[in-house]
């Protein structure tokens, strides 16, 4: 008997490739969000460090310290906005990945179902052949 061959194997392979592409995109999006979160944490720690270690002796130092703290806050706010955009983009990519994964899984299930049907068919054919051989043998013994 010939081996099982899924007629939609090329479609299944294509869907696997699409799922892999979405998985790569999702990894990049998650990495970008993680990088931005780390940067925001670093800026927050830098701001806290600046608050704790201010050693101001004159008005020039006070002005410089104020400008430095203001710049840290601005950078942090800018990164937080970037993180919001990256997070919403990541959710879009996640939805694309989930859809591609569902498409692939549905074809995988269909393949498994067809493979099981094929194996049941082979077993039925084998039983039928054995019955025919036994019937033929019994007929020869009678004659």
Buried (B, 14 or more C-beta within 10 A) or exposed (E): EEEBEBEEEEBBEBBBEBBEEBBEBBEEBBEBBEBBBEBBEEBBEBBEEEEEEEEEEEEEEEEEBEEBBEEBEEBBEEBBEBBEEBBEBBEEBBEBBEEBBEBBEEBBEBBEEBEEEBEEEEEEEEEEEEEEEEEEEEEEEEE
